[in-house]
Amino acid sequence: MLAQILSTMLPVFLITACGTLYGRYRSPDIKGLNTLNMELFVPMLVFAVLADQQAPLQEYATLALAAAVVVLGSGLLLWPVARFFNLDIRTFLPPMMFNNSGNMGIPVLVLAFGEAALPAAVVLFIVEMLLHFSVGLKMLNPQTPVWRLLKIPVVIASIAGLTVNMSGLPMPDWSLEALNMLGGVCIPLMLFTLGVRMLDVDFSDWKTGLLGAVACPASGLILAWPLIYLLDLQGLQLAALWVFAALPPAVLNYMVAEQYQQEPHKVASLVLIGNLGSLVVMPVVLGLVFTAGYG
């Protein structure tokens, strides 16, 4: 079991550490890299996975529902916590709800359970992204139009991939291979840019960050536990939900908070200290998953 955990987490930590080390001396254009990833490489991966006829997407409907409940339920569950500690709801709740399903979730699931986990990882990522760019933006600014979703490359790729899959339209092997190769760039690039972002850790609000590092995975796991039984999730999908529920806040929360000027320094502490906390949380969760024989 220890070997499984190490083989899953060490590549994640090493690639992230490479980003931190490189960023320490070179200061790469992370904004440009993230834009390239989110507008090109990630949509290509999403489209390739969803369009592949060998991926029976209808089997992931229950997992998608469970992921949505975990995301939205975390906000409801932690609402009184934010009130108790006198935290701004718009500052504290979005990072607790919208987790790092891209930068960390996809790589961890693929490394832990192999390529067979990629469809589940992508489905979880899409659910989180759709909710983040709809409910999440509405939380920060109620005037945000929902139609903006249709301008996001990942959403466009999701709709196109689902259309191809459901219509039964065959995709040439060479085109899927090219898309998979280009889309595969996004996984290590996500971890690399996450490592560079670690250099921006702001410990001035460390108490809030520490609270979030505990509350984010705890709320997700509390919600995932009954969902597994209520929705009768089995095998790989069950394991994927456990990992998804334990993920730390998404780096995107900081970018959005900066855009809307919603206490970005506090959000940065929640995001980055939460991701540092995942160094402890994720190996423990993976250990429990492997011990139980899931996946």
C-alpha positions, 0 to 999 in steps of 0.5 A: 500500500505504501508503494502505491501511495508513493507511486501516486503522490511522488510524481505529483510532488516532484513536478510541483516542486520543479515548478516551485524551483524553476519559478524561484529563479526564472519567474515564468509567465504563469498567466500566459501558461495558464491561459494556454492550458485552459484555452487549448490543452485542457479543452483538447483533453476534455473533448478527446475523452468525451468524444471517445466512443469507448467511454460510456459516459451515461455510466458517469451520470451518478458520479456527476450528481454526487460531485455536484452535491459535494460542491454545493453541499460544502457551501451549505455545510460550512455556512455556519462555520463562516458565520461563527468565525465572522468571515465574509461568505464570499471570501470563505465559501467559494474556495471551500466549494470549488476544489482543485479538480484540475491541477491536482485531481486529474493527475492524482486519479490517473496516477493512482488508478491508471488511464481507466480513471481519466473519464471519471476525472474529466467528468468530475473536473467538468462538474466543478468547472461548470458550477464554479463559472455559474454558481461561483461567479453568481456568489461574487457578483449576482449580476454575472450573466450565466450565458458567459459559460458558453464563451469558456473553451472547456465548456465548448469542448464539453458540449462538442465532446458530448455531442459526438459521443451521444450521436455515435459519430465516429472519430478517426483514430489519428485525430483522437490520438493527436488530441490526446497527445496535445491534451496530455500536456495539460496534466504535468503543466497543471502541476508545474504551474501549481508549483510556481504559484506556491511561491506566492503563499501569503501567511499573513492570514495563516489562521484563516488558511489553516481553517480552510485547509481542514474545513475544505477536505473535511466537508467534502468527505462528510458529504461523500460518505452518505452519497456513496451509499445513497447512490450505490457508487462502486469500484473506480467511481467510488474511489474517484469520489473519495479523492475528489471530496478530499481535494484542496481549494482550486487555484482559480479561486484566487484568480477570480477573487483578484478579478472581483477584488474579493479579499484576494489576500485572504483567498490566496491564504485559503488556496495555497495553505490548503494545497500545502495541507493536501500533502498530508490529506491526500496520502491519508485518503489514498491510503484508506482507498487502497486499504479498502480495495476500491478502484 
